[in-house]
Amino acid sequence: MKLRLFLLAVLVVGSSRQAAAQWIEQTSGVTARLRGLSAVSEQVAWASGSGGTCLRTIDGGKTWQKLTVPDAATLDFRDIEAFDANTAYLLSIGEGDKSRIYKTTDGGKTWTLQFKNDHPKAFFDAIAFWDRNHGLAFSDPVDGRFAVIRTVDGGKTWQPVPPANIPLALPNEGGFAASGTCLTVYGNKHAWLSTGGAAKARVFRSTDQGQTWQVAETPVLAGVASAGIFSAVFRDGKRGVISGGDYRKEKEAVDNVALTEDGGQSWQLVKGVTGYRSGLAFVSVKLPAKGGTAVLLAVGPAGSDYSLDGGKSWRSFDEKGYDSVSAARNGNAAWASGAGGRIAKFSATALAR
């Protein structure tokens, strides 16, 4: 009997350890709200946010260096896409010429202004890249359609996608510049653009690097200006996850996560997250029993959740607030960031035990 009880206790402890996850907070040195985030590797990550803030670490987050973008102190950098310790793209949001794209190739010592929006009605929300040269950015609707721009030369030129190639927007439909992940890409040609605010939350999809688009309705909560899809992530060209909710109701988890297995043509609701979630990312973790798995992370201002089965079931693991989460392209490291300069690195130690 004692042996059975002992073995049962071991199994319970082992199970709880396997289910654990943790954010390890780091010192950013700033108080800005950090909504832009791009993990590159175990050692390199970039973050950005309000007040023209841009940060970089090259030592795994032990130290974060504040970088200066000329004439950008009043800009809000809601998205950043980095490829190594030297190369990164920054997107600032806002109406008219506040929406801009900058690039550095020397670790933030110098920046080139690649794009400045000249349309008074445009408001750019996010940027995403398949590789160093091919990328997209998009704006809320202009004259009834979302505005999408493309680059194939590392941002030297940005060309608008013909409006006729993009389905009409719904009344009051828009994107959410909350984490830089309402626009996401996969492989070398797939892209997805997520929306809300209107009567329906929808996902626009492209399979030709953003040259043409189709759209599908989703069951995610929408219908008010504060609700819709805030983040999307894909494991491949077919399997993806979207999350969001109502950012004015941070602790409510009503119809705010959905899955697709057909590239975004159809979506099915799932339950389990514990609140509004503005960011998603897959990070790779080595589990002895499974030989490794992709852990799906979901963050929001009221807490974090994780899933070990691609989003079908969830477990809460942190109540501190984060706006954004990013995993390195090879999946071996992830960070989260948010208000008050908060930044943290994901710990897989407990999961791997």
Protein Blocks (a to p, Z undefined) as FASTA:
>chain_A
ZZmmmmmmmmmmmmmmmmgccdddddehpabdcfbccdfblmbccdddehhiacddfeho
maccddddehilmpccfbccdfbfkbccdddedehjlbccdddfegomaccdfbdcfbfk
bccfbdcdfblmbccdddddeehiacddddfegomaccdddfklpccddehiacddfnop
abccehjlbccdddehilbdcddddfegolaccddddfbdehiakbccfbdcdfblmbcc
ddedjfklmmbcghkaccdfehopaccddehiabdcfbdcddddddfklopacddddddf
kbccddfehopaccdfbfbdcfbdcddfklpaccdddehhiacdddfklmmZZ
